[in-house]
């Protein structure tokens, strides 16, 4: 799992991956993979929206809010 916050560009990039080399990729694997990603976004989205709506927030403050 990798999180990337690019404060200079104002972007949030969140990536997860699955090693399918040794495991057969099935519908169940893909479904689990998608739900894991969506669940993480559900967790962080309220804080992200709160930061977007604030004015004059520093990078340090934004990072502290997200990493709680």
C-alpha positions in Angstrom: 0.0 0.0 0.0 1.3 3.4 -0.9 0.0 6.9 0.0 1.3 10.0 -1.8 0.3 13.5 -0.9 1.6 16.1 -3.4 1.0 19.4 -1.6 2.7 21.4 -4.4 0.2 20.2 -7.0 -2.7 19.9 -4.6 -3.1 16.2 -5.4 -3.7 13.1 -3.4 -2.7 9.8 -5.0 -3.5 6.5 -3.2 -2.4 3.2 -4.6 -2.7 -0.4 -3.5 -1.4 -3.4 -5.3 -1.7 -7.2 -5.3 0.9 -9.7 -6.2 -0.9 -12.1 -8.5 2.3 -13.8 -9.6 2.0 -16.7 -7.2 -1.8 -16.5 -6.7 -4.5 -17.0 -9.2 -6.4 -13.8 -9.7 -10.1 -14.5 -9.1 -13.2 -12.4 -8.9 -13.1 -12.8 -5.1 -9.5 -11.4 -5.1 -10.5 -8.5 -7.2 -13.6 -7.8 -5.1 -11.6 -7.9 -1.9 -9.0 -5.6 -3.5 -11.6 -3.0 -4.5 -13.4 -3.0 -1.2 -10.1 -2.5 0.7 -9.4 0.6 -1.4 -12.9 2.0 -1.1 -12.9 1.3 2.7 -9.7 3.3 3.1 -11.1 6.2 1.1 -14.3 6.1 3.2 -12.1 6.4 6.3 -10.0 9.3 5.1 -12.5 11.2 2.9 -14.2 13.3 5.7 -10.8 14.6 6.8 -9.7 15.3 3.2 -13.0 17.2 2.6 -12.5 19.2 5.8 -9.0 20.2 4.7 -10.3 21.2 1.2 -12.9 23.5 2.8 -10.5 25.2 5.2 -8.6 28.3 4.1 -4.9 29.0 5.0 -4.1 25.6 6.3 -0.4 24.7 6.5 1.1 21.5 5.1 2.0 20.4 8.6 -1.6 21.0 9.9 -3.1 19.0 7.0 -0.7 16.1 7.5 -1.5 16.0 11.2 -5.2 15.9 10.5 -5.0 13.1 7.9 -2.6 10.9 9.9 -4.7 10.7 13.0 
